[in-house]
Amino acid sequence: MKALFMQTMFLILTMYLLSCGDEVDSSMFEVYDGPISTRYEIELFHSDSAVVRSHLVARKQLEFDGGDMEFPEGIEITFLDKEGNITTTMRADRGYYIRKDNLYRGEGDVQVDNLEKEQKLSSEELFWDPNAKKIYTEKFVTIQEKETIFNGTGMEADEGFNEYKLFKVTNSRTILPGENQ
């Protein structure tokens, strides 16, 4: 009987001590998925056979676990020819880099300007694949070539925006003299 009394008292005392602890904040056990580092005023260079082929500039870069990056204040990419001359520029309000696919994505007001061919592209989203050396989108696109405007949904081009395919073309027209673009 004494042993049963002692076991009961031990059980009651243990429950009392355990109930007196602080409540545990469950958010302490959540996995953090935010940026692991932040960098400002960054410049990245991509080269091919020791020749700089592109130059990326961003005011702010967030890097995440696994190597993905976000450029929340915009991204600008300049493409250069073998002599180092600027051929094409690309800019976006926000940028992202997906490491596992080695793929860049621009969002917001995305603009591409081929300086040699006087071609301009605007869209709300654009992807750049450095491995395949191409840019593409499935979103609505407006392309201006000198006096002509082409609209369509979906586009694929080489990274310098020299040759392109425009899909689902709609409402293309000639720019009238004096019309501002």
Secondary structure by P-SEA (a helix, b strand, c coil): caaaaaaaaaaaaaaaaaaaccccccccccccccccccccbbbbbbbccccccbbbbbcbbbbcccbbbbbccbbbbbbbcccccccbbbbccbbbbbccccbbbbccbbbbbcccccbbbbccbbbbbccccccccccbbbbbcccbbbbbccccccccccccccccccbbbbbcccccc
